[in-house]
Amino acid sequence: MEWGSTTLAFYGVGAAAVATSLATLRRRLQLSKAKHASLTGHARMARWVASFVPFYQYDEIRFFCSDDAPPDIAALRRAGFLRLSALYKTRYAETIGRTDEVAGGISDLQFTEAYRIPFQYGAVVRQHLKFGAFVQSSEGVTVTDLDGNRFYDLTGSYGVNVLGYDFYKQAIARGLERVRELGPVLGAYHPVIADNVRRLQAISGLDEVSFHMSGTEAVMQAVRLARYHTRRSHLARFCGAYHGWWGDVQPGIGNPVPAHETYTLNDMSCDSLRVLRTRRDIACVLVNPLQALHPNAGAPADGSLVDSSRSAQFDKGAYADWLKQLRTVCSEKNIVLIFDEVFVGFRLAVGGAQDYFGVRADLVTYGKTLGGGLPIGVLCGRKDLMRRFRDERPADICFARGTFNSHPYVMAAMHEFLQHLETPQGRAVYRDLDRVWNERAQRLNQRLEAEALPVRVANMSSIWTVCYTRPARYNWMLQYYLRAEGLALSWVGTGRLIFSLNYTDDDFAAVADRFVAAATAMQRDGWWWCDTATTNKSIRRRILKEMIAHKFSPRRAIT
Ligand SMILES: Cc1ncc(COP(=O)(O)O)c(C=O)c1O
């Protein structure tokens, strides 16, 4: 009898252990299923693969025929390249000269220049087609370089420029005037802050506000608070989404150490909802609504534009439905839903993505344009989630401070921005916004199609990206042709064009003319040549072969 009960107990413990292991295994499998198939969906593997990519580059012959183009096409490309190079050297002489002088001392510049285009082409391009980093003034929708060349600005200052540079100049000037008597006193508040808080509460529909110095910091604080209040360890983010450069939100390439407490999930997928429903360690879900334009893909920089597989398509209804499903799961499971609106806040609508998609979040981060032209990060949230201490346990706090938080100059410029949004003029900017930008994109695409150019644009309101319809290795050259036509792009090139909302129809018509002219010149110069056998897959296979050849036999490898 005694033996019998011991045996039973033994089997009982064994069965419980097996059940627990099976449940763990099931959750593990669910997690694997909820990862996007690309390397971007597998952060650890991506870092591992990246560590094997060898450096190699093309010489001045291979540069023009890395896709095995015939000699006549290579000659066409060379002639076009030299013409552009001569134009850059004369037209941008002063700007390039000054950039050359300082580049060795500015780390950021060295990084952006190295990753402006695929690395194999870097040496030749950097020698002949230098980019000037300086501008001296801005006006309307244009910026002017040191040589006096005016460019239509398509950089949007990384998204900060929503209302036009002249607006921010005035906001900063008026703001400085308002807080002049106080000056840069930190710690204590200028009274203007009270008004900012009131307006932000109304815009976000949330109870409390905290001020930080950058979008990255606002996101850090949101995640930290979610972990503190839920007492859970993990944050879930979606594949490809950018949330600043803090380690936990950048688990893959770019971060030298692994982010152990981050799950990167497949965007817009039922498998991901299942993970959220079944795991008990998820504190928060971080959403960057910009991903609606290219779910599961990272920021589409020209540095990784090795073929024409970049794609983008915005479906507002489908993304709104996805956010609603996320909202439901998060509410059911007490997971904190965070909208990271650092980029899209105040760009899609005054009330940001929450209003635009009709879904409320628990915490919302803002930044960029909200500072009225000065650096900022803001977190708005539910009262219970924003609290940084516990009444019942005074030593258990969630610490967050920052020397420059609530800087009077920033608060005053922010005040100008927020106040403007409530004026009829400020409201008018957002009227019909999507229709205006969708029509502009559609018209440009019609022209590109009519001219048989293998280029199209895709947009989410005023945020655009350029896609390519023919398999090709030189799409990144378009950024150099666009510059020659007087269109300024950021260092990510054609991957992201950001328009300020003060673009008039005439301004945009000028941009469209120049865009078509640039693409026409690039087509004429043979960069989009491809034979019938070329596909995006064959291009990638070819690059892989080059890498393997270089890895194992660097001397013999193609240069
Ligand atoms: C969605 C999003 N979150 C966070 C950040 C980081 O903001 P910051 O560059 O101000 O640190 C960015 C910056 O581009 C962003 O787009």
The ligand as an SDF file (V2000), in Angstrom:
LIG
                    3D

 16 16  0  0  0  0  0  0  0  0999 V2000
    8.9370   56.0780  -33.7970 C   0  0  0  0  0  0  0  0  0  0  0  0
   10.1890   56.6380  -33.2060 C   0  0  0  0  0  0  0  0  0  0  0  0
   10.4400   56.4370  -31.9050 N   0  0  0  0  0  0  0  0  0  0  0  0
   11.5310   56.9320  -31.3170 C   0  0  0  0  0  0  0  0  0  0  0  0
   12.4420   57.6650  -32.0400 C   0  0  0  0  0  0  0  0  0  0  0  0
   13.6600   58.2180  -31.3640 C   0  0  0  0  0  0  0  0  0  0  0  0
   13.5410   59.5940  -31.2300 O   0  0  0  0  0  0  0  0  0  0  0  0
   14.8700   60.4770  -31.0050 P   0  0  0  0  0  0  0  0  0  0  0  0
   15.6480   60.3990  -32.2740 O   0  0  0  0  0  0  0  0  0  0  0  0
   14.3360   61.8460  -30.6920 O   0  0  0  0  0  0  0  0  0  0  0  0
   15.5930   59.8610  -29.8570 O   0  0  0  0  0  0  0  0  0  0  0  0
   12.2270   57.8950  -33.3900 C   0  0  0  0  0  0  0  0  0  0  0  0
   13.1950   58.6480  -34.1920 C   0  0  0  0  0  0  0  0  0  0  0  0
   13.1960   58.6530  -35.4010 O   0  0  0  0  0  0  0  0  0  0  0  0
   11.0670   57.3610  -33.9970 C   0  0  0  0  0  0  0  0  0  0  0  0
   10.8060   57.5410  -35.2970 O   0  0  0  0  0  0  0  0  0  0  0  0
  1  2  1  0
  2  3  1  0
  2 15  2  0
  3  4  2  0
  4  5  1  0
  5  6  1  0
  5 12  2  0
  6  7  1  0
  7  8  1  0
  8  9  2  0
  8 10  1  0
  8 11  1  0
 12 13  1  0
 12 15  1  0
 13 14  2  0
 15 16  1  0
M  END
$$$$
